[in-house]
Amino acid sequence: MGDEDVSWPSHAGRVLLAYLMDGEDGLAELAEEIHHRAHDRHGEKFGKEEAGYLPQSPFPPTMWVNTCGRCRFWEEGAPGEAGKCHVVGRKEDRFGGEHIHPRGWCKLWLPPEGEPAFAWAFEQFDPTGADLDRGEFRPRDETDQQTIDEAVESERGSEGTEAE
């Protein structure tokens, strides 16, 4: 991948390869590379057009939950202020200059630290009804898991009594 190449297919392939080969360490190295590439250029970030930024994700939320607000480069704004991206958005860019919408999307998306690279796909099949917005696809603690297990057992038990 050349220094100027930020095409989505090549980036998505690199995310997959980095995650499959080295897990979180591979994603961290890729994030560091993107950070260096962004800050080595004029304006110190990729422009929104260059990164393919859209102020709203083009994908339905139930299909693809990779939004700017759920990216490792996302920087939450102060109360009442828009968020920003660490690697995308210059003052002269269209769609709000350097401000980034949390429901936006760009080609350089990477999962938040500690979240598996393709967790959003597994969320689609999660029977717990977890929130898709912030990667809450895993129980937060043992109490949550126990509640989920009890609900599953209760459902299985009620299916058994109906069959009799």
Stockholm file with secondary structure:
# STOCKHOLM 1.0

chainA/1-164         MGDEDVSWPSHAGRVLLAYLMDGEDGLAELAEEIHHRAHDRHGEKFGKEEAGYLPQSPFPPTMWVNTCGRCRFWEEGAPGEAGKCHVVGRKEDRFGGEHIHPRGWCKLWLPPEGEPAFAWAFEQFDPTGADLDRGEFRPRDETDQQTIDEAVESERGSEGTEAE
#=GR chainA/1-164 SS CCTTCCCHHHHHHHHHHHHHHHHHHHHHHHHHHHHHHHHTSTTSSBCTTTTTCBSSCSSCTTTCCCCGGGSTTEECCCTTSCEEESSBCCTTCTTTTTEECTTCBCTTCCCCTTSCTTHHHHHTTCTTCCCTTTTTTSCSSHHHHHHHHHHHHHHHHHHHHHHC
#=GC SS_cons         CCTTCCCHHHHHHHHHHHHHHHHHHHHHHHHHHHHHHHHTSTTSSBCTTTTTCBSSCSSCTTTCCCCGGGSTTEECCCTTSCEEESSBCCTTCTTTTTEECTTCBCTTCCCCTTSCTTHHHHHTTCTTCCCTTTTTTSCSSHHHHHHHHHHHHHHHHHHHHHHC
//
